[in-house]
Amino acid sequence: MKLGLISDSFRLDFEGGIRAASKLGVSGVQKYLTYGDFSAENMTPERIREVRDIMSSNGLVFSAICGDFGIDLDNDEVIDRSKRVLDAAKELGCGIVTTHIGHIEETDSPRMEKLRAHAYELASYADSMQAKFACETGTEKAVVMRAFLDQLGAKGLCVNMDPANLVMVAKDDPVAAVYTLREYIVHTHAKDGIVTDQTPHGWLEVPLGTGGVDWDRYLAALHEIGYTGYLTVEREVGDQPAEDIGMAVRFLREKLAKLNIPLE
């Protein structure tokens, strides 16, 4: 497997985040291309070259690009913007764009018909680009996501595994989810969380290794299915992101060594 991190999690400018990632010895970073100077629409050829130069000079590649606009795929405006993110990602040498597609319902409805049609459109576009959109595990259980993907009819929509979301929101077992979604997993987030009645939404993201994810069993399951992609650290909360990210990278290295799982 490979270690990566979301550079935006440092809450630094792009070059500062890349330098911080390089110092931690990871080989890849994930970057949002959805807002500000880094919106896909602003990624001119000159900006693409600049970003690629910064990455290569720090010995890094993109593990994935984040194309999540915080809008479900049943919203028409997000489709063209998502395609532009994938276009820019390919220019940056990356063939995976992660996103949330919205809650997958088990019964048909007009909303689900639109979501399915849009998901198929994005999957087909990714197929044409020899790339992948990776929908993040979230509000539904893994078996529901699996059924949705199996019935889609295109292979360009895959899975970004986020074990914390499964624990916190879907109340699902991340270990079992690995086996359920094994053919679709192309990227993973390394994040942890707990269910709690101390927050309005009923869950809380916590530092890696201190939450409800059984990392020994989860990493062993990924290894067993042959996953050799990125474990990308994501830290969305907390007052000391650099410290938390550094701890997470060390935690993953120690776990992988303990489990005799090769680290690239």
C-alpha positions in Angstrom: 0.0 0.0 0.0 0.9 3.7 -0.2 0.5 6.5 2.3 -1.0 9.9 1.3 -2.8 12.8 2.8 -5.2 15.5 1.9 -3.0 18.6 1.6 -5.9 21.0 2.3 -6.1 19.4 5.8 -3.0 21.3 6.8 -4.9 24.6 6.2 -1.9 26.1 4.5 -1.5 27.4 1.0 -0.9 24.8 -1.7 2.9 24.9 -1.7 3.1 25.0 2.1 0.9 21.9 2.3 3.0 20.1 -0.3 6.2 20.8 1.6 4.6 19.6 4.8 3.5 16.4 3.1 6.9 15.8 1.7 8.5 16.2 5.2 6.2 13.5 6.5 7.6 11.1 3.9 4.3 10.2 2.2 4.3 9.6 -1.5 0.9 11.1 -2.5 -1.5 13.9 -1.8 -5.2 14.5 -2.5 -6.2 18.0 -3.5 -9.6 19.8 -3.8 -10.2 21.3 -7.3 -13.5 22.8 -6.4 -13.0 26.3 -5.1 -10.9 29.5 -5.4 -7.7 29.4 -7.4 -7.9 25.7 -7.5 -11.4 25.4 -9.0 -11.2 23.3 -12.1 -12.3 26.2 -14.2 -9.2 28.2 -13.1 -6.7 25.4 -13.9 -5.2 27.0 -16.9 -2.3 25.3 -18.8 0.1 27.6 -17.0 -1.4 26.7 -13.6 -1.3 23.0 -14.4 2.4 23.3 -15.2 3.1 25.2 -12.0 1.3 22.6 -9.9 3.0 19.7 -11.6 6.4 21.4 -11.0 5.7 21.9 -7.3 4.6 18.3 -6.9 7.6 16.8 -8.8 10.1 19.0 -7.0 8.8 17.6 -3.7 8.7 14.0 -4.9 5.0 13.7 -4.8 2.1 12.5 -7.0 -1.6 12.9 -6.6 -3.3 9.9 -4.9 -6.6 11.4 -6.1 -8.3 14.7 -6.8 -11.4 15.7 -4.7 -14.3 16.8 -6.8 -16.9 17.0 -4.1 -19.0 20.2 -4.4 -21.2 19.3 -1.4 -24.1 18.9 -3.8 -25.9 15.6 -4.5 -25.7 14.2 -8.0 -29.4 14.7 -8.3 -28.6 18.4 -8.8 -28.0 19.2 -12.5 -25.3 21.8 -12.0 -22.8 19.4 -10.5 -22.4 17.1 -13.5 -20.5 19.4 -15.9 -18.4 20.8 -13.1 -17.5 17.2 -12.1 -16.4 16.5 -15.7 -14.2 19.6 -15.7 -12.6 18.4 -12.5 -11.8 15.0 -14.1 -10.4 16.8 -17.2 -8.0 18.8 -14.9 -7.1 15.8 -12.9 -6.0 14.0 -16.0 -3.9 17.0 -16.9 -2.3 16.7 -13.5 -1.5 13.0 -14.1 -4.2 11.6 -11.9 -7.0 9.3 -13.0 -9.2 9.2 -9.8 -11.7 11.9 -8.7 -13.5 11.4 -5.4 -16.9 12.8 -4.6 -20.0 12.3 -2.6 -22.9 11.3 -4.8 -25.7 11.7 -2.2 -27.7 9.3 -0.1 -28.6 6.1 -2.0 -32.1 5.0 -1.2 -33.1 1.4 -1.5 -36.4 2.1 -3.2 -37.0 3.9 -6.5 -38.2 7.5 -6.6 -37.9 10.4 -9.0 -34.8 11.6 -7.0 -33.2 8.2 -7.4 -34.0 8.0 -11.1 -32.1 11.3 -11.6 -29.2 10.3 -9.3 -28.8 7.0 -11.2 -28.9 8.8 -14.6 -26.3 11.3 -13.5 -24.1 8.6 -11.9 -24.2 6.7 -15.2 -23.3 9.9 -17.2 -20.3 10.5 -14.9 -19.3 6.8 -15.0 -19.5 6.7 -18.8 -17.4 9.9 -19.1 -14.8 8.5 -16.8 -14.7 5.3 -18.9 -14.1 7.4 -22.0 -11.2 9.1 -20.2 -9.8 5.8 -18.8 -10.3 7.2 -15.4 -12.5 6.7 -12.3 -15.0 8.7 -10.3 -14.9 7.3 -6.8 -18.0 7.8 -4.7 -17.2 8.0 -1.0 -18.8 5.7 1.5 -21.2 7.7 3.7 -24.8 7.6 4.7 -25.9 4.2 3.3 -24.6 0.8 4.2 -22.0 -0.9 1.9 -24.5 -3.5 0.6 -26.8 -0.7 -0.6 -23.9 1.1 -2.4 -22.8 -2.3 -3.9 -26.3 -2.9 -5.3 -26.4 0.6 -6.8 -23.0 0.2 -8.5 -23.8 -3.3 -9.8 -26.9 -2.1 -11.5 -25.4 1.1 -13.0 -24.2 -0.3 -16.3 -20.9 1.5 -16.5 -17.6 0.8 -14.8 -16.3 4.4 -14.3 -17.9 4.9 -11.0 -16.1 3.1 -8.2 -15.5 3.6 -4.4 -13.5 5.8 -2.1 -13.6 3.8 1.2 -14.0 6.0 4.2 -14.2 3.8 7.3 -15.0 6.6 9.6 -18.1 7.6 7.6 -19.3 4.0 7.8 -18.9 3.9 11.6 -20.2 7.4 12.3 -23.0 7.9 9.9 -24.1 4.6 8.3 -23.5 2.5 11.5 -21.9 -0.1 9.3 -18.9 -2.4 9.8 -15.9 -1.1 7.7 -14.3 -4.5 7.7 -17.3 -6.2 6.2 -17.7 -3.3 3.8 -14.2 -4.0 2.4 -15.3 -7.4 1.3 -18.7 -6.2 0.1 -17.1 -3.5 -2.1 -13.9 -5.2 -2.9 -14.2 -5.0 -6.8 -14.9 -1.3 -6.6 -12.4 0.2 -4.1 -9.8 2.4 -5.9 -8.9 4.8 -3.1 -9.3 5.1 0.7 -9.4 7.8 3.3 -7.7 7.1 6.6 -10.0 8.8 9.1 -11.6 7.7 12.4 -14.7 8.6 14.3 -17.2 7.7 17.0 -21.0 7.7 17.5 -21.9 10.0 20.3 -24.9 11.8 21.8 -22.7 14.8 22.6 -23.0 16.4 19.2 -26.1 17.6 17.3 -25.5 15.2 14.4 -24.7 12.2 16.6 -21.1 11.6 15.6 -17.6 13.0 16.0 -14.4 12.7 14.0 -11.5 11.9 16.2 -7.7 11.4 15.7 -6.7 8.2 13.9 -6.7 5.1 16.1 -8.9 6.6 18.8 -12.3 5.9 17.3 -14.5 3.1 16.3 -12.5 1.7 13.3 -10.7 -1.5 14.1 -7.6 -0.7 12.1 -5.9 -4.1 12.5 -8.8 -5.9 11.0 -9.6 -3.1 8.5 -6.0 -3.0 7.1 -5.8 -6.8 7.1 -9.0 -6.9 5.1 -7.7 -4.4 2.5 -4.5 -6.5 2.2 -6.5 -9.7 1.8 -8.5 -8.4 -1.1 -5.3 -7.3 -2.8 -5.7 -3.5 -2.4 -2.4 -1.8 -3.1 -3.6 1.8 -3.4 -3.4 4.8 -1.1 -4.4 5.2 2.5 -4.9 8.9 2.4 -5.1 10.7 5.8 -8.0 13.1 6.1 -8.4 15.4 9.1 -11.4 17.7 8.8 -11.6 19.0 12.4 -9.3 19.8 15.4 -7.1 22.7 16.4 -3.8 21.1 15.5 -4.1 19.6 12.1 -0.4 19.2 11.4 0.2 17.3 14.6 -2.9 15.1 14.0 -1.8 14.3 10.5 1.7 13.5 11.5 0.4 11.2 14.2 -1.9 9.5 11.7 1.0 8.9 9.3 3.1 7.4 12.1 0.1 5.3 13.3 -0.4 3.8 9.8 3.3 3.0 9.3 3.3 1.2 12.7 0.1 -0.7 11.9 1.3 -1.8 8.5 4.6 -3.0 9.9 2.9 -4.9 12.7 0.7 -6.6 10.2 3.5 -7.3 7.8 1.8 -5.4 5.0 4.2 -4.0 2.5 4.4 -0.2 2.2 5.6 1.3 -1.0 
